[in-house]
Amino acid sequence: MTDLATEPAQVIAARVLACAGVAGLSKGPFGTVATHLPGERLEGVAVYDDVVEIAIVARAGHPLPALADRVRAAVASLVGGRLINVSIDDLE
């Protein structure tokens, strides 16, 4: 995803979904982890001034702390030094 029209949240979501052990994105508790884009609501990634919130569904068989670290590492170069919070909301 290198299209100039691609939003940072979309690029982050693609990187997260490419991580081994990630089954999908989650909207988080109460549906709060999302980015509103023109004509679309991207659930699972929210980019704020100082933090990026990522909510995922994990695949069974992957150690969860290591999976969260893998997700953070995959997106670290995209977030401009922001804190990266990863929540694992479900297991598939």
All heavy atoms as an XYZ file, in Angstrom:
655
protein
N       0.830     -1.179      0.000
C       0.000      0.000      0.000
C       0.880      1.250      0.000
O       1.218      1.787      1.040
C      -0.891      0.024      1.225
C      -1.947     -1.014      1.244
S      -2.995     -0.764      2.682
C      -4.518     -1.267      1.997
N       1.228      1.729     -1.138
C       2.041      2.925     -1.197
C       1.350      4.040     -1.955
O       1.944      5.059     -2.235
C       3.387      2.616     -1.883
O       3.127      2.093     -3.179
C       4.203      1.639     -1.074
N       0.095      3.873     -2.271
C      -0.694      4.899     -2.943
C      -0.720      6.158     -2.080
O      -0.883      6.100     -0.876
C      -2.116      4.360     -3.139
C      -3.014      5.297     -3.915
O      -2.745      6.506     -3.966
O      -3.999      4.807     -4.467
N      -0.521      7.327     -2.696
C      -0.509      8.579     -1.947
C      -1.826      8.830     -1.225
O      -1.866      9.545     -0.234
C      -0.178      9.747     -2.877
C       1.233      9.755     -3.452
C       1.396     10.919     -4.419
C       2.267      9.839     -2.354
N      -2.907      8.266     -1.714
C      -4.214      8.459     -1.083
C      -4.415      7.533      0.111
O      -5.375      7.674      0.847
C      -5.325      8.236     -2.105
N      -3.511      6.599      0.323
C      -3.643      5.651      1.418
C      -3.405      6.363      2.746
O      -2.423      7.063      2.921
C      -2.642      4.492      1.261
O      -2.873      3.857      0.016
C      -2.793      3.477      2.373
N      -4.311      6.192      3.656
C      -4.201      6.785      4.982
C      -3.206      5.993      5.831
O      -3.096      4.773      5.676
C      -5.572      6.757      5.668
C      -6.611      7.617      4.998
C      -6.372      9.098      5.226
O      -5.781      9.478      6.256
O      -6.791      9.872      4.360
N      -2.496      6.671      6.755
C      -1.567      5.946      7.631
C      -2.223      4.775      8.359
O      -1.608      3.716      8.495
C      -1.107      7.020      8.618
C      -1.253      8.306      7.872
C      -2.465      8.109      6.990
N      -3.451      4.931      8.800
C      -4.132      3.840      9.507
C      -4.305      2.623      8.609
O      -4.217      1.483      9.078
C      -5.480      4.305     10.041
N      -4.536      2.845      7.322
C      -4.685      1.719      6.394
C      -3.363      0.977      6.214
O      -3.336     -0.249      6.126
C      -5.198      2.218      5.044
C      -6.624      2.723      5.091
C      -7.028      3.410      3.808
O      -6.327      4.285      3.312
N      -8.172      3.015      3.270
N      -2.269      1.715      6.170
C      -0.949      1.092      6.029
C      -0.619      0.309      7.296
O      -0.123     -0.816      7.236
C       0.130      2.157      5.722
C       1.506      1.518      5.639
C      -0.197      2.906      4.438
N      -0.914      0.905      8.448
C      -0.682      0.214      9.716
C      -1.516     -1.071      9.765
O      -1.005     -2.140     10.120
C      -1.015      1.136     10.904
C       0.015      2.269     10.971
C      -1.070      0.349     12.217
C      -0.368      3.399     11.918
N      -2.778     -1.000      9.386
C      -3.648     -2.182      9.391
C      -3.088     -3.288      8.502
O      -3.098     -4.461      8.890
C      -5.061     -1.804      8.947
N      -2.591     -2.928      7.334
C      -2.029     -3.929      6.422
C      -0.814     -4.610      7.046
O      -0.652     -5.837      6.944
C      -1.659     -3.284      5.095
N       0.035     -3.843      7.704
C       1.210     -4.421      8.365
C       0.794     -5.356      9.496
O       1.379     -6.419      9.679
C       2.114     -3.329      8.931
C       2.867     -2.535      7.915
C       4.301     -3.029      7.759
N       5.003     -2.173      6.831
C       5.902     -1.267      7.170
N       6.216     -1.101      8.439
N       6.494     -0.541      6.255
N      -0.198     -4.955     10.255
C      -0.668     -5.785     11.367
C      -1.227     -7.100     10.838
O      -0.903     -8.180     11.339
C      -1.724     -5.029     12.206
C      -2.394     -5.960     13.207
C      -1.099     -3.833     12.912
N      -2.053     -7.022      9.820
C      -2.673     -8.232      9.258
C      -1.650     -9.176      8.633
O      -1.910    -10.367      8.515
C      -3.743     -7.844      8.238
C      -4.987     -7.198      8.842
C      -5.869     -6.606      7.745
C      -5.756     -8.193      9.696
N      -0.483     -8.650      8.256
C       0.566     -9.485      7.669
C       1.386    -10.222      8.731
O       2.186    -11.099      8.394
C       1.490     -8.626      6.804
N       1.193     -9.911      9.994
C       1.940    -10.556     11.076
C       1.442    -11.981     11.312
O       0.238    -12.209     11.427
C       1.789     -9.774     12.374
S       2.617     -8.198     12.412
N       2.389    -12.892     11.408
C       2.040    -14.270     11.748
C       1.376    -14.275     13.116
O       1.866    -13.641     14.058
C       3.286    -15.138     11.766
N       0.259    -14.950     13.229
C      -0.450    -15.048     14.484
C      -1.620    -14.086     14.617
O      -2.393    -14.180     15.555
N      -1.754    -13.145     13.667
C      -2.884    -12.217     13.691
C      -3.972    -12.761     12.774
O      -3.758    -12.924     11.571
C      -2.462    -10.797     13.260
C      -3.686     -9.887     13.135
C      -1.458    -10.210     14.240
N      -5.135    -13.051     13.344
C      -6.254    -13.566     12.554
C      -7.084    -12.431     11.964
O      -7.748    -12.604     10.951
C      -7.145    -14.453     13.417
N      -7.046    -11.265     12.610
C      -7.817    -10.139     12.111
C      -7.731     -8.968     13.059
O      -7.059     -9.023     14.090
N      -8.413     -7.917     12.696
C      -8.498     -6.724     13.530
C      -9.801     -6.769     14.324
O     -10.775     -7.382     13.885
C      -8.455     -5.471     12.669
C      -7.139     -5.232     11.924
C      -7.297     -4.120     10.899
C      -6.028     -4.917     12.896
N      -9.811     -6.122     15.462
C     -10.994     -6.061     16.323
C     -11.356     -4.605     16.540
O     -10.487     -3.739     16.526
C     -10.670     -6.721     17.665
O     -11.679     -6.468     18.617
N     -12.614     -4.329     16.767
C     -13.016     -2.941     17.021
C     -12.750     -2.520     18.456
O     -12.948     -1.370     18.822
C     -14.470     -2.723     16.644
C     -15.449     -3.592     17.371
C     -16.831     -3.392     16.807
C     -17.774     -4.445     17.361
N     -19.084     -4.350     16.762
N     -12.251     -3.442     19.281
C     -11.922     -3.108     20.657
C     -13.152     -3.036     21.540
O     -14.283     -3.209     21.076
N     -12.932     -2.743     22.815
C     -14.061     -2.663     23.737
C     -14.984     -1.509     23.362
O     -14.527     -0.396     23.090
C     -13.402     -2.437     25.100
C     -12.047     -1.914     24.801
C     -11.661     -2.461     23.456
N     -16.241     -1.785     23.294
C     -17.259     -0.781     22.966
C     -17.075     -0.176     21.577
O     -17.576      0.912     21.298
C     -17.305      0.322     24.032
C     -17.415     -0.205     25.434
C     -16.352     -0.131     26.305
C     -18.590     -0.811     25.864
C     -16.450     -0.639     27.594
C     -18.695     -1.321     27.149
C     -17.614     -1.231     28.015
N     -16.319     -0.838     20.701
C     -16.130     -0.349     19.334
C     -15.316      0.918     19.238
O     -15.446      1.676     18.280
N     -14.426      1.141     20.188
C     -13.705      2.410     20.258
C     -12.413      2.465     19.462
O     -11.856      3.549     19.279
C     -13.389      2.765     21.722
O     -12.607      1.705     22.287
C     -14.662      2.953     22.524
N     -11.890      1.331     19.015
C     -10.629      1.335     18.272
C     -10.965      1.341     16.783
O     -11.264      0.311     16.185
C      -9.748      0.126     18.641
C      -8.436      0.175     17.869
C      -9.480      0.084     20.135
N     -10.934      2.534     16.214
C     -11.306      2.683     14.802
C     -10.820      4.028     14.275
O     -10.588      4.961     15.041
C     -12.813      2.571     14.625
N     -10.675      4.083     12.974
C     -10.341      5.323     12.284
C     -11.446      5.593     11.279
O     -11.822      4.713     10.506
C      -8.986      5.201     11.550
O      -7.967      4.933     12.521
C      -8.651      6.463     10.787
N     -11.967      6.800     11.298
C     -13.007      7.185     10.359
C     -12.360      7.783      9.125
O     -11.630      8.773      9.207
C     -13.986      8.170     11.013
C     -14.736      7.551     12.139
N     -15.878      6.808     11.947
C     -14.483      7.507     13.461
C     -16.296      6.348     13.104
N     -15.472      6.758     14.046
N     -12.594      7.158      7.995
C     -12.062      7.596      6.710
C     -13.239      7.988      5.822
O     -14.375      7.606      6.097
C     -11.266      6.460      6.068
C     -10.105      5.908      6.898
C      -9.568      4.634      6.278
C      -9.015      6.953      7.031
N     -12.984      8.703      4.752
C     -14.087      9.059      3.848
C     -14.829      7.805      3.365
O     -14.232      6.927      2.738
C     -13.393      9.761      2.692
C     -12.122     10.287      3.279
C     -11.718      9.268      4.307
N     -16.080      7.683      3.726
C     -16.906      6.568      3.285
C     -16.595      5.237      3.925
O     -17.073      4.200      3.476
N     -15.796      5.230      4.998
C     -15.357      3.961      5.573
C     -15.007      4.143      7.050
O     -14.555      5.206      7.475
C     -14.132      3.472      4.795
C     -13.374      2.359      5.409
C     -12.103      1.977      4.649
O     -11.647      2.734      3.785
O     -11.582      0.909      4.959
N     -15.202      3.090      7.795
C     -14.748      3.040      9.191
C     -13.793      1.863      9.291
O     -14.193      0.708      9.128
C     -15.937      2.847     10.128
C     -15.564      2.861     11.592
C     -16.842      2.876     12.449
N     -16.547      3.162     13.826
C     -16.386      2.230     14.772
N     -16.514      0.951     14.465
N     -16.120      2.583     16.005
N     -12.518      2.153      9.524
C     -11.492      1.119      9.632
C     -11.387      0.712     11.097
O     -10.894      1.476     11.930
C     -10.152      1.649      9.121
C      -8.953      0.732      9.284
C      -9.132     -0.541      8.460
C      -7.679      1.445      8.898
N     -11.879     -0.479     11.401
C     -11.853     -0.972     12.771
C     -10.535     -1.667     13.070
O      -9.988     -2.364     12.227
C     -13.021     -1.916     13.011
C     -14.355     -1.208     12.908
C     -15.532     -2.125     13.146
O     -15.396     -3.361     13.051
O     -16.614     -1.586     13.424
N     -10.021     -1.443     14.280
C      -8.815     -2.120     14.732
C      -7.597     -1.240     14.838
O      -6.607     -1.634     15.441
N      -7.640     -0.037     14.260
C      -6.510      0.890     14.325
C      -7.040      2.294     14.587
O      -7.944      2.752     13.890
C      -5.688      0.894     13.013
C      -4.563      1.916     13.082
C      -5.134     -0.484     12.697
N      -6.470      2.950     15.581
C      -6.789      4.345     15.864
C      -5.474      5.092     16.058
O      -4.655      4.705     16.899
C      -7.665      4.465     17.099
N      -5.263      6.136     15.268
C      -4.030      6.918     15.328
C      -4.336      8.272     15.970
O      -5.164      9.027     15.464
C      -3.433      7.116     13.916
C      -2.156      7.933     13.992
C      -3.173      5.765     13.244
N      -3.685      8.527     17.089
C      -3.838      9.787     17.810
C      -2.509     10.537     17.787
O      -1.498     10.014     17.312
C      -4.281      9.528     19.253
C      -5.586      8.784     19.347
C      -5.619      7.441     19.696
C      -6.793      9.417     19.064
C      -6.816      6.745     19.776
C      -8.001      8.729     19.140
C      -7.996      7.402     19.496
O      -9.177      6.714     19.574
N      -2.489     11.740     18.334
C      -1.270     12.550     18.330
C      -0.099     11.874     19.028
O       1.039     11.988     18.583
C      -1.517     13.907     18.994
C      -2.399     14.812     18.159
O      -2.513     14.579     16.937
O      -2.986     15.743     18.734
N      -0.369     11.171     20.127
C       0.717     10.609     20.920
C       0.707      9.085     21.043
O       1.627      8.508     21.619
C       0.718     11.225     22.307
C      -0.605     11.018     23.043
O      -1.593     10.624     22.407
O      -0.637     11.253     24.266
N      -0.317      8.434     20.511
C      -0.431      6.987     20.668
C      -1.165      6.378     19.471
O      -2.004      7.029     18.857
C      -1.162      6.625     21.991
C      -2.596      7.101     21.973
C      -1.068      5.152     22.309
N      -0.817      5.136     19.175
C      -1.538      4.345     18.180
C      -2.138      3.154     18.922
O      -1.422      2.423     19.609
C      -0.611      3.864     17.042
C      -1.349      2.922     16.102
C      -0.036      5.042     16.286
N      -3.445      3.011     18.804
C      -4.157      1.893     19.423
C      -4.412      0.844     18.346
O      -4.925      1.169     17.268
C      -5.499      2.356     19.997
C      -5.400      3.426     21.055
C      -4.950      2.889     22.389
O      -5.013      1.658     22.607
O      -4.531      3.718     23.219
N      -4.057     -0.393     18.638
C      -4.271     -1.505     17.712
C      -4.977     -2.613     18.478
O      -4.530     -3.012     19.555
C      -2.936     -2.026     17.144
C      -2.214     -0.913     16.382
C      -3.160     -3.251     16.258
C      -0.788     -1.248     15.999
N      -6.081     -3.100     17.951
C      -6.839     -4.184     18.576
C      -6.897     -5.350     17.597
O      -7.277     -5.166     16.437
C      -8.239     -3.716     18.943
N      -6.503     -6.532     18.067
C      -6.418     -7.680     17.171
C      -7.162     -8.893     17.723
O      -7.482     -8.981     18.898
C      -4.951     -8.078     16.899
C      -4.247     -8.534     18.177
C      -4.202     -6.944     16.226
C      -2.880     -9.165     17.942
N      -7.384     -9.826     16.807
C      -7.826    -11.180     17.127
C      -6.619    -12.064     16.839
O      -6.051    -12.007     15.736
C      -9.024    -11.608     16.247
C      -9.400    -13.050     16.530
C     -10.206    -10.671     16.465
N      -6.195    -12.833     17.823
C      -5.008    -13.679     17.682
C      -5.386    -15.083     17.226
O      -6.488    -15.559     17.489
C      -4.267    -13.759     19.012
N      -4.449    -15.713     16.565
C      -4.604    -17.137     16.219
C      -4.087    -17.974     17.391
O      -3.065    -17.651     17.987
C      -3.794    -17.482     14.971
C      -4.330    -16.871     13.723
C      -3.647    -17.481     12.490
N      -3.920    -16.700     11.312
C      -5.067    -16.685     10.649
N      -6.068    -17.428     11.071
N      -5.225    -15.940      9.578
N      -4.774    -19.054     17.689
C      -4.343    -19.956     18.751
C      -2.966    -20.516     18.416
O      -2.623    -20.702     17.252
C      -5.356    -21.088     18.923
N      -2.192    -20.761     19.454
C      -0.881    -21.368     19.259
C       0.257    -20.372     19.185
O       1.408    -20.762     19.039
N      -0.041    -19.092     19.273
C       0.999    -18.064     19.258
C       1.054    -17.433     20.649
O       0.030    -16.948     21.135
C       0.692    -16.987     18.215
C       0.772    -17.491     16.812
N       1.912    -17.396     16.065
C      -0.138    -18.113     16.033
C       1.702    -17.928     14.869
N       0.465    -18.375     14.833
N       2.222    -17.433     21.281
C       2.316    -16.802     22.610
C       1.896    -15.325     22.516
O       2.418    -14.574     21.693
C       3.796    -16.943     22.965
C       4.296    -18.066     22.105
C       3.476    -18.013     20.849
N       0.956    -14.925     23.334
C       0.352    -13.602     23.208
C       1.308    -12.439     23.469
O       1.303    -11.473     22.702
C      -0.897    -13.516     24.075
C      -1.978    -14.550     23.739
C      -3.214    -14.329     24.590
C      -2.325    -14.551     22.261
N       2.174    -12.490     24.493
C       3.102    -11.367     24.667
C       4.042    -11.199     23.468
O       4.307    -10.081     23.022
C       3.879    -11.726     25.929
C       2.957    -12.635     26.691
C       2.246    -13.424     25.618
N       4.508    -12.314     22.917
C       5.383    -12.250     21.746
C       4.633    -11.730     20.526
O       5.194    -10.997     19.700
C       5.978    -13.626     21.451
N       3.370    -12.083     20.417
C       2.561    -11.605     19.301
C       2.385    -10.092     19.380
O       2.536     -9.382     18.386
C       1.199    -12.298     19.273
C       0.227    -11.840     18.192
C       0.829    -11.993     16.803
C      -1.075    -12.604     18.300
N       2.090     -9.579     20.553
C       1.952     -8.126     20.722
C       3.261     -7.425     20.369
O       3.256     -6.388     19.695
C       1.525     -7.801     22.145
N       4.387     -7.991     20.794
C       5.694     -7.416     20.459
C       5.931     -7.438     18.951
O       6.478     -6.493     18.376
C       6.817     -8.167     21.165
C       6.854     -7.901     22.662
O       6.252     -6.897     23.108
O       7.477     -8.705     23.386
N       5.519     -8.530     18.285
C       5.676     -8.654     16.832
C       4.870     -7.576     16.111
O       5.336     -6.970     15.151
C       5.238    -10.055     16.387
C       5.540    -10.370     14.945
C       5.172    -11.811     14.558
N       5.605    -12.777     15.549
C       4.826    -13.708     16.097
N       3.558    -13.816     15.745
N       5.288    -14.538     16.994
N       3.661     -7.336     16.579
C       2.817     -6.303     15.981
C       3.458     -4.924     16.170
O       3.549     -4.134     15.226
C       1.392     -6.349     16.575
C       0.596     -5.117     16.180
C       0.683     -7.623     16.130
N       3.933     -4.647     17.378
C       4.599     -3.355     17.628
C       5.796     -3.166     16.708
O       5.989     -2.092     16.135
C       5.052     -3.261     19.090
C       3.961     -2.964     20.045
C       4.522     -2.715     21.464
N       3.467     -2.906     22.415
C       3.183     -4.057     23.016
N       3.886     -5.131     22.790
N       2.167     -4.131     23.848
N       6.597     -4.196     16.562
C       7.789     -4.108     15.706
C       7.408     -3.883     14.243
O       8.083     -3.147     13.522
C       8.631     -5.375     15.847
N       6.324     -4.498     13.818
C       5.904     -4.383     12.411
C       5.475     -2.973     12.044
O       5.607     -2.566     10.893
C       4.772     -5.370     12.125
N       4.952     -2.230     13.008
C       4.439     -0.896     12.696
C       5.302      0.239     13.235
O       5.032      1.402     12.960
C       2.982     -0.721     13.177
C       2.078     -1.787     12.555
C       2.884     -0.735     14.686
N       6.342     -0.074     13.984
C       7.151      0.955     14.641
C       7.661      2.020     13.666
O       7.667      3.209     13.983
C       8.315      0.316     15.388
N       8.056      1.615     12.487
C       8.602      2.585     11.526
C       7.527      3.489     10.919
O       7.854      4.465     10.251
C       9.348      1.849     10.409
O       8.443      1.088      9.626
N       6.274      3.193     11.168
C       5.164      3.951     10.578
C       4.543      4.971     11.524
O       3.740      5.792     11.088
C       4.054      2.983     10.129
C       4.432      1.901      9.136
C       3.264      0.949      8.943
C       4.858      2.517      7.825
N       4.876      4.930     12.804
C       4.114      5.696     13.780
C       4.818      6.946     14.303
O       4.287      7.630     15.172
C       3.660      4.803     14.960
C       2.797      3.659     14.467
C       4.848      4.310     15.755
N       5.980      7.240     13.785
C       6.655      8.471     14.162
C       6.948      8.615     15.644
O       6.797      9.689     16.200
N       7.351      7.546     16.292
C       7.718      7.599     17.704
C       6.558      7.560     18.682
O       6.767      7.646     19.890
N       5.339      7.436     18.178
C       4.179      7.345     19.086
C       4.232      6.043     19.880
O       4.766      5.048     19.416
C       2.875      7.362     18.281
C       2.544      8.659     17.614
C       1.273      8.457     16.776
N       0.869      9.633     16.079
C       1.207      9.915     14.814
N       1.962      9.102     14.124
N       0.779     11.015     14.242
N       3.651      6.067     21.049
C       3.458      4.866     21.843
C       2.520      3.943     21.072
O       1.575      4.407     20.423
C       2.830      5.229     23.194
C       2.531      4.103     24.158
C       3.833      3.462     24.631
C       1.763      4.632     25.344
N       2.774      2.640     21.103
C       1.928      1.669     20.406
C       1.286      0.750     21.438
O       1.980     -0.013     22.108
C       2.738      0.831     19.398
C       3.481      1.721     18.416
C       1.829     -0.169     18.678
C       4.546      1.008     17.615
N      -0.017      0.852     21.587
C      -0.779     -0.025     22.475
C      -1.435     -1.110     21.648
O      -2.185     -0.808     20.720
C      -1.846      0.753     23.244
C      -1.263      1.671     24.288
O      -0.180      1.422     24.799
N      -1.976      2.725     24.599
N      -1.148     -2.356     22.007
C      -1.759     -3.491     21.304
C      -2.643     -4.234     22.299
O      -2.186     -4.637     23.372
C      -0.679     -4.451     20.754
C      -1.332     -5.664     20.105
C       0.235     -3.735     19.772
N      -3.914     -4.391     21.936
C      -4.800     -5.212     22.764
C      -5.207     -6.440     21.971
O      -5.461     -6.357     20.767
C      -6.040     -4.412     23.202
O      -6.823     -4.052     22.107
N      -5.200     -7.565     22.651
C      -5.625     -8.828     22.038
C      -7.009     -9.101     22.594
O      -7.172     -9.453     23.760
C      -4.617     -9.944     22.343
C      -3.243     -9.559     21.771
C      -5.112    -11.268     21.760
C      -2.108    -10.440     22.187
N      -8.010     -8.906     21.742
C      -9.390     -8.921     22.194
C     -10.087    -10.269     22.050
O     -11.141    -10.476     22.641
C     -10.199     -7.873     21.423
C      -9.745     -6.459     21.754
O      -9.110     -6.262     22.801
O     -10.027     -5.550     20.962
N      -9.514    -11.155     21.249
C     -10.162    -12.446     21.050
C      -9.126    -13.428     20.543
O      -8.030    -13.032     20.114
C     -11.303    -12.323     20.042
C     -12.351    -13.412     20.205
O     -12.154    -14.345     20.999
O     -13.391    -13.330     19.518
N      -9.486    -14.695     20.590
C      -8.607    -15.779     20.145
C      -9.377    -16.651     19.173
O     -10.518    -17.016     19.421
C      -8.170    -16.603     21.361
C      -7.110    -17.663     21.158
C      -5.804    -17.039     20.690
C      -6.896    -18.416     22.456
N      -8.766    -16.932     18.055
C      -9.400    -17.777     17.034
C      -8.716    -19.110     16.963
O      -7.521    -19.212     17.005
C      -9.295    -17.076     15.684
C      -9.918    -17.842     14.548
C      -9.801    -17.085     13.243
O     -10.645    -16.230     12.992
O      -8.815    -17.364     12.507
